[in-house]
């Protein structure tokens, strides 16, 4: 990438990595009207909320609760505290749990993996309770795990009282929190996330279909979970990947199965059609540095960074390195020294911290004096 501009002052240094002067017009329509009590659509890689309405309003989660139950189980498997091969004895309470069922039998022992799939694919309330009791002794104690992991994930407007999602006045979540949980599930447990795309679950000779109709309608959809109670309405959390972009959709309080399906399809199509996500894996550029044994310092990023813009906008953006001050040694590797700006028509769309990629030792007194006087 060729340098187009090189500007230095006593307070700021700017290096334009790519300058696009071609004028273009971008028209991005407003998000479609979504018939639901609350919703949010978020890019998985960047975390950008593309559109939302009442995404922080607390609502009954219904069976979306099982996303949190599954996350806890996945985490404990990952930590080596339980295993998929463990045999779980089914209590009378688990067997009697109402609502959607995996049809497990009291007193029998069932492999933990089977219970997990029954809960994820078919939404078995009995499977959820059996898992909770196996791990924590009681469903109430298991809820403590759920709330602690929710806190660690930043789900600050959620509270869980049971593992199944059956009605409880003290159990609630938000569209924003469900998006956070979904992102964490896909990121932390890709091997288990695959189960959310399975269309059928069979246990004890009974075959049941996944309630997420989008798995049959849209081949880019690969999860996640439905939910319904009279209080909650019809909920649906979905993830879809098209080309290199993955979006998370959360619909809460829709009016019917068909409505939650069509509204999810509508908001996913909007997000994919009008937005795109780019990832900058790294940059490695040299910028001037004073009072050092070297004339330039290598700067870059600590990690790959993704950001979401209006589709096509990145092609016409400017990438600008802006240092907070004129750099002067000593500087340690890893020190934040400025930022990379993604600008469109003079407006900063994204700001990414830049760090020193190497140490810059301070030059000796005489060396610094010789540079000052021009030798």
C-alpha positions in Angstrom: 0.0 0.0 0.0 1.6 3.3 -1.1 1.8 6.3 1.2 -0.3 9.1 -0.2 0.2 11.8 2.5 2.9 12.3 5.1 2.1 14.9 7.7 4.0 15.6 11.0 3.4 18.2 13.7 4.3 18.7 17.3 1.1 17.1 18.5 0.0 14.6 15.9 1.4 12.4 13.1 -0.9 11.2 10.4 -0.1 8.6 7.8 -2.7 7.9 5.1 -2.3 4.3 3.9 -5.0 4.5 1.2 -6.7 7.5 -0.1 -9.9 7.2 -2.2 -11.2 10.4 -3.8 -13.8 8.9 -6.1 -17.2 10.2 -5.1 -20.0 7.7 -4.8 -23.6 7.5 -3.4 -24.7 5.0 -0.8 -28.4 4.7 -0.1 -29.2 2.4 2.9 -32.8 2.1 3.6 -34.1 2.0 7.2 -34.5 -1.5 8.7 -37.8 -3.1 7.9 -40.6 -3.0 10.5 -40.4 -6.1 12.6 -43.6 -7.4 14.2 -42.2 -8.4 17.6 -42.0 -7.0 21.1 -38.2 -6.7 20.8 -35.5 -7.6 18.4 -31.8 -7.2 17.5 -29.6 -8.2 14.6 -25.9 -8.3 15.3 -22.8 -9.1 13.3 -21.0 -12.1 14.8 -17.4 -11.0 14.1 -17.6 -7.3 14.8 -20.4 -7.2 17.4 -22.0 -4.4 15.5 -25.7 -4.0 16.1 -27.1 -3.4 12.6 -30.7 -2.8 13.7 -32.7 -3.2 16.9 -35.8 -2.2 18.8 -36.2 -2.4 22.5 -33.2 -4.7 22.6 -32.5 -4.0 26.3 -36.1 -4.5 27.5 -36.5 -7.4 29.9 -38.7 -10.2 28.7 -39.6 -13.8 29.5 -37.1 -16.1 27.7 -39.2 -19.3 27.5 -37.0 -22.1 26.0 -34.3 -19.6 25.0 -33.2 -20.3 28.6 -31.8 -23.6 27.3 -29.2 -21.7 25.4 -27.8 -20.7 28.8 -28.2 -24.2 30.2 -26.3 -25.6 27.2 -23.6 -23.0 27.6 -23.0 -24.1 31.2 -22.9 -27.8 30.3 -20.5 -27.1 27.4 -18.2 -25.1 29.7 -18.1 -27.9 32.3 -17.3 -30.4 29.6 -14.6 -28.2 28.3 -13.1 -27.9 31.8 -13.1 -31.7 32.2 -15.5 -31.6 35.1 -18.1 -33.8 33.2 -18.1 -35.8 30.0 -20.4 -36.7 27.2 -20.1 -40.4 28.1 -21.4 -40.0 31.7 -24.6 -41.8 32.6 -27.3 -39.6 34.1 -30.1 -41.1 36.3 -33.5 -39.6 35.6 -35.3 -38.3 38.6 -39.1 -38.3 39.1 -39.0 -34.5 39.0 -37.2 -34.5 35.6 -39.6 -37.1 34.2 -42.7 -35.2 35.4 -41.5 -31.8 34.0 -44.2 -30.4 31.7 -44.1 -28.8 28.3 -41.9 -30.1 25.4 -40.4 -33.5 26.2 -37.6 -35.9 25.1 -39.7 -38.7 26.7 -37.0 -39.9 29.1 -38.1 -42.4 31.7 -37.9 -42.1 35.5 -35.2 -44.3 37.1 -33.4 -45.0 33.8 -29.9 -43.9 33.1 -29.2 -42.0 29.9 -25.9 -40.8 28.4 -25.3 -37.1 29.0 -24.7 -36.5 25.2 -28.2 -37.9 24.5 -29.8 -35.6 27.0 -27.9 -32.6 25.6 -29.1 -33.3 22.0 -32.6 -33.8 23.3 -32.5 -30.4 24.9 -30.9 -28.6 22.0 -32.5 -30.2 19.0 -36.0 -31.0 20.3 -36.1 -28.6 23.3 -36.9 -31.3 25.9 -37.7 -29.7 29.2 -37.2 -33.1 30.9 -33.7 -33.3 29.5 -32.8 -29.8 30.7 -33.9 -30.7 34.3 -32.1 -34.0 34.2 -28.9 -32.3 33.2 -29.2 -29.6 35.8 -29.8 -32.1 38.6 -26.9 -34.3 37.5 -24.5 -31.4 37.5 -25.6 -29.4 40.6 -27.9 -31.7 42.6 -30.9 -29.4 42.2 -32.2 -27.2 39.4 -32.1 -24.2 41.7 -28.4 -24.7 42.4 -27.8 -25.1 38.7 -29.4 -21.7 38.1 -26.5 -20.3 40.2 -24.1 -21.6 37.6 -26.3 -20.0 34.8 -26.3 -16.6 36.4 -22.6 -16.6 37.1 -21.7 -17.4 33.5 -24.3 -14.8 32.4 -22.5 -12.2 34.5 -19.1 -13.2 33.0 -20.5 -12.9 29.5 -21.8 -9.4 30.2 -25.5 -10.4 30.2 -26.3 -7.7 32.7 -30.1 -7.7 32.1 -30.7 -11.5 32.4 -31.6 -13.7 35.3 -32.3 -17.4 35.3 -34.3 -19.4 37.9 -34.5 -22.8 36.1 -32.9 -24.8 33.3 -35.9 -25.3 31.1 -37.4 -21.9 30.6 -40.8 -22.8 32.1 -42.5 -19.7 33.4 -41.0 -17.9 36.5 -41.7 -14.3 37.3 -38.1 -13.8 38.3 -36.6 -15.2 35.1 -35.9 -12.7 32.3 -33.5 -11.8 29.5 -33.2 -9.3 26.6 -32.6 -9.4 22.9 -29.1 -7.9 23.4 -28.2 -10.4 26.1 -29.3 -13.3 23.9 -27.1 -12.0 21.1 -24.1 -12.0 23.5 -24.8 -15.5 24.5 -25.2 -16.7 21.0 -21.9 -15.1 19.9 -20.2 -16.8 22.9 -21.6 -20.2 22.1 -20.4 -20.1 18.5 -17.0 -18.7 19.5 -16.3 -20.9 22.5 -17.8 -24.2 21.5 -17.9 -24.7 17.7 -17.9 -28.5 18.0 -21.1 -28.4 20.0 -22.7 -25.5 18.0 -23.1 -28.0 15.1 -26.0 -29.7 17.0 -28.1 -26.6 16.7 -28.4 -27.2 13.0 -29.7 -30.8 13.3 -33.2 -31.1 12.1 -34.4 -34.2 14.0 -33.9 -36.0 17.3 -34.9 -39.6 17.9 -35.0 -41.2 21.4 -36.8 -44.3 22.5 -38.2 -44.8 19.0 -39.8 -41.3 18.9 -38.6 -39.0 16.2 -39.2 -35.2 16.8 -38.3 -32.3 14.5 -36.4 -29.2 15.4 -38.8 -26.4 15.9 -36.7 -23.9 14.0 -38.4 -23.8 10.6 -35.7 -21.7 9.0 -33.4 -24.8 9.0 -35.6 -26.1 6.2 -36.3 -22.7 4.5 -32.8 -21.1 4.4 -29.7 -23.2 3.8 -27.5 -20.4 5.3 -29.2 -20.8 8.7 -27.4 -23.2 11.1 -29.1 -22.5 14.5 -30.2 -21.9 17.1 -33.3 -22.0 19.3 -37.0 -21.4 19.5 -39.1 -20.6 22.6 -42.8 -20.1 23.5 -44.9 -19.4 26.6 -48.1 -17.4 26.9 -46.2 -14.7 28.7 -43.1 -14.6 26.4 -44.9 -15.0 23.1 -43.0 -16.7 20.2 -39.2 -16.3 20.4 -36.5 -17.2 18.0 -32.7 -16.8 18.1 -31.0 -17.5 14.8 -27.6 -17.5 13.2 -26.9 -17.5 9.5 -23.7 -17.3 7.4 -23.5 -16.1 3.9 -20.1 -16.0 2.2 -17.8 -14.6 4.9 -20.4 -12.8 7.0 -22.3 -14.3 10.0 -25.3 -12.5 11.5 -27.2 -13.2 14.7 -30.9 -12.4 14.9 -33.0 -12.3 18.1 -36.8 -12.0 17.9 -38.7 -11.8 21.2 -42.5 -11.7 21.6 -43.7 -12.5 18.1 -47.3 -13.5 17.5 -46.9 -17.0 16.1 -44.5 -19.6 14.8 -44.9 -18.4 11.2 -44.5 -14.7 12.3 -41.2 -15.3 14.2 -39.9 -17.3 11.1 -40.9 -14.6 8.6 -39.7 -11.7 10.7 -36.3 -13.4 11.2 -36.0 -14.0 7.5 -36.8 -10.4 6.8 -34.2 -8.9 9.2 -31.5 -11.4 8.1 -32.1 -10.5 4.4 -31.8 -6.8 5.3 -28.6 -7.2 7.2 -26.9 -9.3 4.5 -28.1 -7.2 1.6 -27.1 -3.8 2.9 -24.1 -4.4 5.2 -20.7 -6.1 5.0 -18.0 -7.0 7.5 -14.3 -6.6 6.9 -11.4 -8.0 8.9 -8.0 -6.4 9.2 -5.6 -9.1 10.4 -2.7 -6.8 10.9 -0.7 -3.9 9.7 3.1 -3.4 10.0 4.1 0.2 9.3 7.0 2.4 10.3 6.5 5.8 11.7 9.1 8.5 12.8 10.4 8.4 16.4 12.5 11.0 18.2 15.3 10.6 20.8 15.8 6.9 19.8 18.6 4.7 18.6 16.5 4.2 15.5 14.7 6.7 13.2 11.5 4.8 12.8 9.2 2.6 14.9 7.2 -0.4 13.7 3.5 -0.1 14.7 0.6 -2.4 14.2 -2.4 -4.1 15.9 -2.4 -6.5 18.8 -5.0 -8.8 17.1 -7.2 -9.1 14.0 -10.1 -6.6 14.2 -13.5 -6.9 12.4 -15.9 -4.0 11.6 -19.2 -3.7 9.8 -20.0 -1.0 7.3 -22.6 -0.2 4.7 -22.0 -2.7 1.9 -19.5 -1.3 -0.6 -18.3 1.5 1.7 -15.0 0.0 2.6 -13.8 0.0 -1.0 -14.1 3.8 -1.0 -12.7 4.4 2.6 -9.5 5.9 3.7 -7.2 4.0 6.1 -5.3 6.5 8.3 -2.7 5.9 11.0 -3.0 8.7 13.6 -0.5 8.9 16.4 -1.6 10.6 19.6 1.7 12.6 19.8 5.0 12.8 18.0 6.7 9.7 19.3 9.7 9.9 21.5 11.8 7.1 23.0 11.8 5.2 25.2 8.8 3.1 24.1 8.1 -0.5 25.0 6.7 -3.2 22.7 3.0 -3.4 23.3 2.5 0.3 24.3 -0.5 2.0 22.7 0.8 4.7 20.4 -2.2 5.7 18.3 -5.0 4.4 16.2 -5.9 3.2 12.8 -8.9 5.1 11.4 -11.3 3.9 8.7 -12.8 7.0 7.3 -15.5 7.6 4.7 -16.0 11.0 3.2 -14.0 12.5 6.0 -16.0 10.8 8.8 -14.4 8.3 11.0 -16.3 5.0 10.9 -14.0 2.8 12.8 -11.1 3.4 15.2 -8.7 0.6 16.0 -5.9 1.0 18.7 -2.3 0.7 17.4 0.6 -0.6 19.5 4.4 -0.5 19.2 5.6 -3.8 17.6 9.1 -3.4 19.0 11.0 -1.7 21.8 12.6 1.7 21.1 15.4 2.5 23.4 16.4 6.1 24.2 19.6 7.2 22.5 22.5 8.5 24.5 22.8 12.2 25.3 25.4 13.0 22.6 23.6 11.0 19.9 20.4 13.0 20.7 22.3 16.3 20.5 23.9 15.4 17.2 20.4 14.7 15.7 19.1 18.0 17.0 21.9 20.0 15.4 21.7 18.0 12.2 24.7 15.6 12.2 
